[in-house]
């Protein structure tokens, strides 16, 4: 949708690029909502395991981060690649890698901020 809506933006259409760069994190944030529901349903299990000293909350958090890492990276790479090239952003390699890094870090921060 974003690639078609903002297809091959011109350099003088800075306001559309600003709107695109605002909507990209919003889309990445929308992948968080299903995880919140799953986490809420597993809360009682987590609390029971912590109270029984099966593991510490730090171990649980690190494990959740490591398990979610490939999924977030896949989303960032697929969505980031499609949007970047369809919208006609800078063909510079440094700008492209910086864009992918920002999308990936934002996705990790939003998907693991619960």
SVG drawing of the C-alpha trace seen along z (x, -y; Angstrom):
<svg xmlns="http://www.w3.org/2000/svg" viewBox="-5 -21 32 45">
<polyline fill="none" stroke="black" stroke-width="0.4" points="0.0,0.0 2.7,-2.5 4.7,-1.7 1.8,-2.4 0.6,-5.5 4.0,-7.1 5.3,-5.6 8.5,-7.3 8.3,-10.6 10.1,-13.6 12.9,-15.4 10.7,-18.5 7.9,-16.6 9.5,-16.8 6.2,-16.9 5.1,-13.6 8.4,-12.0 8.0,-13.4 4.5,-11.9 5.9,-8.6 8.6,-8.6 6.0,-9.3 3.8,-6.4 6.5,-3.8 7.1,-3.6 3.3,-3.6 3.0,-0.5 5.9,1.2 4.2,0.3 1.0,2.0 2.7,5.4 2.9,5.0 -0.9,5.3 -1.2,9.1 1.8,9.7 0.3,7.6 -2.8,9.9 -0.6,13.1 1.6,11.6 -1.5,10.7 -2.9,14.2 0.5,15.7 0.9,13.3 -0.3,15.7 2.1,18.4 5.0,16.0 4.1,14.8 3.8,18.5 7.2,19.4 8.9,16.3 7.3,17.0 8.5,20.6 12.0,19.4 12.1,21.3 13.8,18.3 14.3,14.6 12.4,11.9 15.7,10.9 16.0,14.4 12.4,14.3 12.9,10.8 16.1,11.8 14.6,15.0 11.6,13.1 13.9,10.7 16.0,13.4 13.0,15.4 11.4,12.3 14.5,11.0 14.3,13.0 10.6,12.1 11.3,8.4 14.3,8.5 12.3,10.2 9.5,7.6 12.0,4.8 13.9,6.2 10.9,7.1 8.8,4.0 11.8,1.7 13.1,2.9 9.7,2.7 9.0,-0.8 12.4,-2.2 12.7,-1.3 9.1,-1.8 9.0,-5.3 12.1,-6.4 14.2,-7.3 17.9,-8.1 19.7,-5.4 22.8,-6.0 24.1,-2.8 24.9,-4.6 21.4,-6.2 19.8,-2.8 21.7,-1.0 20.9,-3.8 17.2,-3.5 17.2,0.3 19.0,-0.1 16.5,-2.7 13.6,-0.6 15.1,2.5 16.0,0.8 12.6,-0.9 10.9,2.4 13.0,4.1 12.2,1.2 8.5,1.3 8.1,5.1 10.1,5.6 8.9,2.6 6.2,4.4"/>
</svg>
